């Protein structure tokens, strides 16, 4: 369920993307997301999952290289919130 919600966030930001979003997809290389779209994705995720990204010391793309790494982060944050 969480992955499906993440897929929707990604598709909403990309607009017009009709291919299936896979866990192995890379944001820049496979999904062709630029820095503006990545910021829009962060905002969409914060709204959808009610989590916050802490100020990242490194580039978003270096920390979350694939959809899978971002999905794991979201799951961890949501689980922390339930404790």
Protein Blocks (a to p, Z undefined) as FASTA:
>chain_A
ZZmmmmmmmmmmngopabdcdfklcfklmnopafklmmmmmmmmmmmnopacdddfbdfk
lmmmbfklmmmmmmmmmmmmmZZ
